Amino acid sequence: MTTSPQHSGILFGAAYYAEYQESGTLERDLDLMVEAHFTVIRVGESVWSTWEPREGQFELDWLQPVLDGAHTRGISVILGTPTYAVPPWLSKLHPEIAAENPTGVRAGWGARQEMDQSHPAYRFYAERIVRKIIERYADHPAIVGYQVDNEPGNQLPRNDQVFRRFVEWLRERYATVERLNEEWGLVYWSHRLGSFDELWRPDGNTQPQYDLEWRRFQATLTNELIAWQADVVREYARDDQFVTTCLSYSRPQLADDQVAKSLDVTAGNPYYKMQDGLTIGVEVEREADWWHTGVWALMQWGDRAWSSAQAPYLVTETNAQSIGGPWQNHPPFDGQIKQAALALVARGARMVEYWHWHTLHFGVETYWGGVLPHSQVPGRIYRQVGALGATLAALGGALDGMEPDSDVLMLWSTDTKWSFETYPPLATPSGGPDRNSYTQLFDAHYRGLSEAGAQVRVQHVEQFLAFDATELVERWPVLVAPALYVASDETLEALAAYAAAGGHLVVGIRTGYGDDLARARRVAAPAVLAGPAGIRYEEYTNLDEPTAVLAEAEGEITLEDGSAATRWADVVLLDGADVLVSLPESETGTGPVVTTRASGAGRVTYVATVPNPELSRSLARWLVPGTAAALWSAPIQVTVTTATRPRLASVVFVSNWSGDEAVVVPPTAVRDLETDEVIPAGAPLTLARRAARVFERVVGGE
């Protein structure tokens, strides 16, 4: 078993595909990488048909010059296994491995990950090519780690062998069909089963309990794929080499905290919109699930990556310039490449790699911009990337062992996300189901905290349950549970215990309404938490338009102009809670939307709506009045994030996300870790537009 990577400094580089380049460019490319301070490249993960052009015919030597050239220049290499994109000969030899999305209808070939990766025939050929590649190169001194597969979990296959495995999984889980009937409520609409063999296919299913278990089962296939392949690689890997995969958090078959258990380190791929997408104060629409817009969303990706294993992570792909279709062109403003990278480092990244080194001249990703443009002539983007490389080289090992600070703990529920994708509480503007309900509910709370300057730690429910309530309170005095719909009694009792132990628990809509099978509970909502919160509700309503809210407790909470309840409101009945924020009187009976009540040594606050950014920031300032940004007197366009280091002074990342200069005032003396400049306590510091700086606190400085 290998250990977590022990490298010093932040690894920096890009995915590099010499096989996509013209002959004769290798030496030039590697020399340019050295000039840009690259320390790592990722290779080999996309070209199974190059490694094995025909069945059983292996061509393994073509990568040797890349590895040798990288090693000569002191550039480390992460070697990828090519199992996510199968060659045409395999699709012809075994057409049955194609994923069936509707049962019996094979996915068409011509993209990637079209296959059922749990199929035995696929596994046979995948294992063979993995063994050939890793055995050939495991001893090469350039290789520091391996990426198995790539962005796993892209399909929810319904192939016969998958469905048969699902039925067996249910047999083991429920033991008897009678118990399955009872737990799923299959008396409804005459769905009672006489045997497990009568279970219907998922194609036409509308039962939420079936759907949740189907998604849980599907995630085990991704877990199995990555764990299986990691074990194969470890048979050859050296003790100083790590094993990872790169995660895209929007993949439907992914439970990231579960898949991370078989890896040495988490790695993932944040893509974000540049230009005004990274300008605080400008609202830019999010155009795709895998794209992020807004500085808060970039920070959130970093916190989600940390949450997978509650540990530092690697950025295996991120954009150097425009990413997406040829109609989506938003290359970065000067400074934004450095800003985005240091934001990810501030939230725990130990590597930053771009996708990719050279912009492709063919294929579907022709306009996914790399470090070099189509002309291959180093230009503005190369210079911006090189400037970041110089910064990271200057930082050296100063950030080793760093852990991001956090003021607030937020709970993430993959089960609820899956449940809401087919059974959501929120509607789209056209009145249809909003299948992104969970992420939008989570985002509504995270965004306000982040934009108000609070730093967030995200935990999965299983991780949360591993902590004692007293320890949680000591580490995180505020805990936010947004939309925790799929929740066991144990989880809800742990939340109540947190408040009783002295924590401030913030509960969002739908929390405690469902049980661990997404069944509506038979008690007053929110279950278990109604008493501690001092409220209950029996009715709720969707809100068709944002509705302005009023602060009820004078001086308790200050609302930003424009604060509003959106999309949903519980009809809250008071039972001892104090009202902080209310809606105007209405015929539906809605009223209080934010209430609070002392509970044990702590407090429970209930948020009965989806807060808009203004309301969310207002709540965040009430929950966390003393932030690092406030200590630095930072204006709204500046973020201040902090981190601790073993036996060293704390670190502060300060970034100006605007096109104008901004002024901050450090509360203590600080030293710029890149330039060694010392800024005295209380001395105004002017930040250039799009500037990003990293400081350490001067011990003993005033």
N, C-alpha and C positions, 0 to 999 in steps of 0.2 A: 504494500500500500504506500503510495507516495504521500508526501506532506504538502501543506500549503506552500505556495511560492514564497521564497525568501529573498527575492531581489530587493536591492536598495534603489531608492528613487522611483520616479514614475516612468514606466515603460512608454515609449512614444514611437509611433510609426503608422503603417498603413497595410492593408491587404495588398499583396503584390502578385500579379499574374504574368510572369514572363512568357507563359504559353499563349497569352493574348497579344503579345507584342511582336513587332517585326524582329527578325534576326539581327543581332549586332547591337541591341540597345541595353543589354544587361549591365555592362560595366558603367556606361553613362548613368543609368538609373541608380545604381548603388552608390556611385560617387555623389550624385545629387542628394541622395538620402543622407549621406554623411554630412554634407554641407548644411542640411536642415536639422541636424542633431537627432536623426532617427536612431533608435536603439532596438527596434523590433519590427519584424514583418510577419504577416500571416500568409501561408501559401498552401496550395494543393487541394483545397476542399471542394472545388467546383467541377472537377474534370475527370470523373470516373472513366469516360470514354477515351481519355488520353492515357490514363494508367493501364486500361484494359480495352484496347480498341476492338478486339474480337474476343468472343468467349474463350477463356483460358489462355489467351495470348497477352502476356504482361510486358509492358514497357516502363521500366522503373527508373532508368538512369537519367532521364531528362532533367530532373530536379537537382541533380548533384552540383552543376555549376552555380546554381542560385544559392544553395546552402554554403558552398565553398566561398563564393564571393562575399556573402554576408558575413561569414565567420572571419574572413581576412580583415574586414573593416570593423569588426567589433559589434556587428548587428546580430541580435538574437532572432530566433525563428520559432513561430508556433506553426506546427504542421497539422493541417486539417485532414480528416477522413472524408472521402467524397460521396458518402452514402445517401445524400439527400437528392441527388440528381442522377438517375440511372441511365445507362447508355441505351441507344436504340436496339441493339442486339438483344438485350435482356427483356425489353418490352415485347419484342417479337417472339423470343423463346418461351417466355412465361407471361402471356397476356393476362393471366388470372391474378397477377399481383396488383393490377390497377385498382385503385380505390373505387368502391361503389358508393356514390353519395346517395342517389336513390338506389334502393336494392335492385340488383341485376343490371344496372346501367353503369358501365365502366367509365371512369374519368378519361377524358381525351389526353393524349400525349402531346408534348410540345412546350411545356412549361417546366416545372420542377415539382417534386414531392407529390406527384400524381398517384403514388402507390400506397398501398396498405403496408406500412413498415413493420407490422407484426406478422406478415405472411411468412410461413416457413421457407418458401422458395426464395423470396427476397432475402431473408436472413442468411441463407446458405451462401449466396453470392456476395452479399455485403461483408460477411465475416471473412470470406476468402480474400477480397481485395484489401480489407483493413489489415489483415495479417501480412500480406505481401508488402504493403507500403511501410508499415511500422517496423517489421523485421529488417527491411532494407535500410532504414534511416535512423533507427532508435539510438545508435551509438554516435551519430554525428554530433560534434561538440557545439554546433550552432543551435541545436534544438533545446529549448527550455520548457516546452509544453506542447500539449496536443488539444486540438478542438475536435471532439467527436460529433459527427453530423453537423447540422446547421439550422438554426431557428426551428427546432422540432415542434411537432404538434399542429401541423398545417391542415390536417384532414380529420374528419369524424367518419371514418369508413364504416359501411354497413355490409361488408362482404359476409358471405356465409360463415366463414371460419371465425370472424369477429363476433357475429351474433351468437354462434354456438358457445364461444368463450364467455360472452355476457350472461347467457343462461346459466352456465356452470358457476360463474361468479355469484350470481344471485342464489343458487342452491347453497353455496358455502356460507353466504351472508345471512340467509333466512332459514335454512334447514328444511322447512316445510312450506308447501304451497299455501296451506291454511294461514300461516303467519304472514306470508307475502300478501295474501288477500286482505288481511286485517290491517296491516301496516300501510298499505297503499290505498285503502278504502275502495277496493275494487267491486264492492256492492254497487257503486255508482255506475249508472248507464250499463248495467248488466255485464261488467267486465270480470266477474269472478272467474278464476281459473280452476280447472279440475286437476291440472298437472302443470309442471314447469314447461312442458312441451307445447302447451297452448299459448304461451306468451306471444303476443303480436309483435310484428316488426316495428322499428321506431319511425318508419316513414310517415304513417298517418297518426302517430300518437299525439294526443292532446292532454294526457294526464300528467300533472306537474311532478308527482312523485316518481313515476317512471322516468321522466326526462332528467331529473336530478341524478338519479342513480346511473342512468346511461352516461351522463357526462362524467361522473366520478369514475366509472369503469373505463371510459375512454382515456382519462388522464393516466390510469395505470399502464396503458400501452406506451405512452411517451416515457413514463418513469422506467419501464422495463427496457425500452429501446436504448435509452442513454446509459442506464446501469450496465446492461449487457455489453454495449460497445466499450464503455469505460473499462470493464473487467478484461476484455480482450486486449486493449491497448496496454493495460498495466502488466500483462504478461511479458512485455518487451521493454517497457519504459524504465528508465533509470530512477533512482530514488530522488534525484534533484530535478525531475521533470514533473510538471503538474498536468492534470487532465481536467478539461472543462468542456462546455458547449456554449454556443452563443444564443441567448434567449431574445425572442421578440414577444413582449408581454401580452400582445393582442392575440396570439395563437389560440384557437378554440380548444385544442386538446392539451393545454398546458396548465398544470398546477405548479407554479415555479418553486414554492418552498419544498415540494415533494421531490421534484426532479433534481434539485440542488443537493439532496442528501447523498447522491452517489458521486459527486464531483469534489475536487479539491478546492475549487474557487468558483464563484459565480461570475459569469460574463454575459454581456448583453449589448443590444444595438439601439441606442437612442437616436432617432431622427427628429429634426425640429425645423420649423420654418424660421428663416433668418430675416434680416432687415427689420421691419416693424414687428415681426413675430418675436423678436428679442428686444423690443423697446417698451419699457414700462410706461403705462399711461395710454398706450394705443391698443385697441381691441382688434384682434385678428381671428377670424373664424378658423376652427379646426376642421380640416378638410378630409382627414382620414384617421382611422383608429390608431394607426401606427405612427402618425405624425403628431408632434407636440407644438403648440403655439402658446406663447407666454413664458416669461421667465419662471413663474411659479411652476409651470408644467415641466420645465427642464429640471428644476429642483426636485419635483415629485418623482420624476423618473429615477433620479439618483437615490432617493429614499426608498423607492420600491426595489431597486437593485440591491441595496443594503439589506432589505427585509428578507430576501430569498433565503439567505443563510445567516442573517444577522452578523455580517462580516464584510470586510472590504471586497471589492469586485473589480473586474476588468471591463473596459469598454472596447469590444472587439470591432465594432463598426460605428461610425458616426459620420455626418456629412461635412465634407470640406467646402462644398458650394451647393448649387441647386441639386435637389434630389427629387425624383418622381418622373412624371411624364414630360414629354417635350413641351407641353403647355404650362409647366410649373417651374418658372425660372425666377428664383429669388436668391442670387448669390449674396454672400455676407457683406455688410458694411465693414470698413476697416475696423479692426479691434474685436469684432464679434467672434472670430475663431478662438482667440485667446480667452475671451469672456466665457464662452460656452464650455470650453475644456476645463478652465479653472473652477467653474461652478460644479462640474461633475467631480473633479478632484476634491473640492470642498465637502462634497457629500459622500466621499469614500472611494472614488476610483483610484486604482493603482496602475492603470494603463489607459492610454488614449490612442486608439488606432482609427485611421480614416478608411472609409470605403469610397474610393480606393486610391492607389497611387496614380494611375493614368486613366483618363477618361476613355471609355471604350469607343471603338469605331464601328461596332456592329452589335446586333442583339437588342433585346427589349430594354436594356438599361443603357442605351447609347448616350442618353442625356442625364445620367447620374454623374454629376461632375466630380472628378478626382482632383488630386493635388496638382497634377499636370493637366492642361487643357488638351483638346484634340490635336493641336499643333505640336504637342510634346515640348514646346518651348516654355521654360519656367517663367511664370508671370506673377501677377499680383497675389493670387492664392498661394502659390509656392512661397512667396516672400512672407505672407502672413503666417503660414504654417511654420516656416523656418524661424520666425520671430518667437512663436510659441515654443518651438524646440529649444531655442536659446534660453528662454525663461525656465523651462523645466530642467535644463542642464545646469543653470545657475542655482536652482533650488537643491539639486543633488539629492542627498538623503535626508534633507531637513524635515520631510513629512513622513518619514518611516515610522510605522506604529501609530499613526494618527487615527483618532476616532472622532467623527463629527459629533458636535454637541446637539442636544435636543431638549426643548422645553416641554414638548407635548408628545404623548403617545397616541397613535391612531391605529385602530384595528381594521385589518383587511380581511374580507371573507370571499374567497373564491367560490364557495358554494352559493352564496347569495348572488354573486355575479352571474353564475351559470343559470340559476333559477330565474333571475330577472331578464335574461336574454330570451326566454320563451314566455315568461309570465310576469311582465313588468308592471310596476305601479304607475309609471309616468307615460304620458301620451306625447306623440309628435305634434307639431303644429297642425297637421292635417287630420289629427284625431286617431291615428293608428298607434300601435304599440311602439314605445321607445325602447328598443332592445339594448341601448346603452344606458339604461336607467341607473344601474349600480355605479358605473364609473362617473356618471354625472352627479350623483348624490355624494359620492366620495369626494369628487373634485370640488364641489360647492363648499365643503368644510375645509379641505386642504388649502384651497386657493386663498381664502380669507386669512388663515393662519400665516401662510407664507408671505402674503403681501403686507401683513401687519408686522412682519419682522420676526415672528416666532419660528423656531426651528423644530422640525418634526422627525420623530422616529416612527416607522411603520412596522407593525408586527402582524403576522398571520395569527389566526385564532389559536392554533395548536401551540405556537410559540408563546403566546400570552398565557395560556393555561399552565405552562411550565414554571411560571413565576409565583412566588408567594405574594399575597396582597401587600404586606408591609414593604417588601422590597420594591414592588412596583411604585408605591407611593413615594418612597425615598428617591427613586430615580426619575420618576415622571409625575409631578404633582397634578398634571391635567391629563385626562384620558378621554379621547373622543371616539365614540362608537357610532359611525354613521350607517344607517340602513342595514343593521345586522339582522336581517330577516330570517335566514336559516341559522338557527342557534339552539344548542342543547340547553337543558336545564343547568348543567354544570357551567357552561359559559356565562349564562345570565347571573347565576349565583356568584361567580367569580367577579363579575362587574359590580354587583351589589357589595361584595366584600371589600373591593377596592375603595368604594366610597366610605364604607363604615370604618376603614382603617385610616382615613384622613385624606383621601384623594378627592379631586374635583372631577366627577364623572359627567361627561356631556353626551346625551343620548339623542340620536337623530331619528327621523321618521322610519317606520316599519321595524325598528329594532324590537326584538322580543315578540313580534306578532306571529311568526312561524316557528315551528320546531325544527329538529334536525332532518326531517324529511319534507320540509316546506309545507307542512300542514298547519292551517290556521289553529291557533290555540283556543282552548275553551275557557280562558280566564280573562280578566280585565287587562287590556293592553295599556302600557307595555308589560308583558308578563314578567313576574318576579320584581321588576323595577318600578311598578306603579306605586307601591307603598313608599319606598325610599324617595321617589321623585315627587310624591304628594300630588299626583295627577292620575287621571285615567281618561280613556276616550272609547267611545262606542262607534262613532261615525267619523268620516273623513271625506274630503272632497278634493277633486282636482281643481286647480285654479287656471282659468283660461287666459288670464292676463296677470302680469305682476301687480301686486297691490301694496301700496305704501303702508308702512307700519309706524307705530307711535311708541315712544318710551314711556312706560307707566311709572317706574320707580325713579323719581327725580334724583339726579346725581349718581344713580347706580350704574347706568350704562349710557354712553353718549353715542347717538346714532349719526352716521354720516348722512349728508343730504343724499336723497335717492334710495335710502334703505327700503327694501321691499321683500315681501313674501312672494315666492313664485311656485307655480306648477302644482302645489299640494298644500293642504292644511288639515290637520287633525282638529276635530271639534273637542277641545280640551275641557274636561270637567275638573275643577279644583278640589283637592282634598288635603289642604295644608300647605300648598306651594305658594310662593310669592310670584306675582306676575311682573316680568321685566319689560316685555315688548308685546304689543297687541295689534291685531287688525281692527279696523273700524267695525262697528256692528253690521251684521248682515243677516239675511233671512235664513242662511244655512246654520246659523248659530256659532260660526267660528268667532274666536276672540283671541285668547292668549296664544302667542306663537313662541314665546320664550318664557319659561318659568324656572324657578330655582327653589330648592329646599335643603336645609341642613339634614344630613343623614349620618348618624353615628358621629365619628370625628371628622367627617368630610361633608360633601355636598353633591347633589344630583341636579343638573340643569337639563331641562328637556327643550329641544328645538323642534317645533311641530310643523315645520315647513321646510322648503328648499330655499335657503337664504341666497339672495343675489349677492354679487361681490361686495357691495357697500354694506349690507347687513352682516355678511360673513366677517368682513374686516372689523366691523364695530364689535361683534361678539369676541373676536380674537383679541382685540385690545383690552377688553374687560377680563378675559381669561388669563392673558399673559401681558401684564402692563409693563414689565421690565425686560425688554429685549436688548440684544446686543446692538441692534440698529438704533434704538433709543439712546443707549449709552454713548454712541458715536454722533448723536444729533444728526443722523442721516436723513436727508430729504427722501421723498417717496421714490425717486428714480434710482436710488442707491440701495443695494443689498449689502448686509453685513452678516457673515456667517462665521462661526467659530468652531474650533476643534481642540482637543487635548492630545498631548504627546507624552509618552512614558518618560518621566524624569526630566522633561524639558518644559519651557514656558509654553503657554497656549498660543495657538495660531489664529489669525484673523484674515479672512478673505473679504476684500472690499471691492465692489464693482459698480460702475456708473453706467446704467443701461439706458442711456439717452444720447441724443446728438448735441447736447449742451454741456458745458462744464458744470461741476457740482462741488460743493464744499462740505466736508465732514470735519468733526473735531474729536480726535482720539481721547478717550478718558484717562488713559495711561500712556506713558512713553512706549513707542513701538519702533521696531527696526524692520525695514523692508528687506525681505529675505532674498530678493533678486539683486538689489542695488547696494544694500548695506546702509542705506540712508536711515538716520534716526530722526523720528518726529517726536518732539516733546509733548507731554501731556497738555491738553488744552490749546495746542497750537492749531489754528485752522489749516486744513490740508485741501488744496484744490485738486480735484480729479479731472483729467482731460475727458473729453467725450469718449464713450465706449472704453474707458480705462478699467483695467482689472489688476489689482495689486494684492500681494500676500505679505502679511506682517507677522512678526512674533512679538509678544509682549516683552518689554525690557524688564527683567526681574529687578524689583526695587525702584523702578521708574515711577514718577508721580504724574 
